[in-house]
């Protein structure tokens, strides 16, 4: 199964990326996912379910430890293997 994760971390800082946003982005960028898109107000990545789910767990731990007060995320199924 393939998944897409979309996420943001808060609080926002329009001047520079806060430590929690940097931590979350680093997790996603090193997770060997496809179609990674990092932006100032939202981030997305796609990949195999096991990799996406592992990255989401690490993203939550690292961004909360780095000072995030809120992490919003959405995970969508974008493809399934056919037998």
Helices and strands as residue ranges (DSSP letters): E 2-10, H 19-30, E 34-38, E 43-48, H 49-65, E 70-79
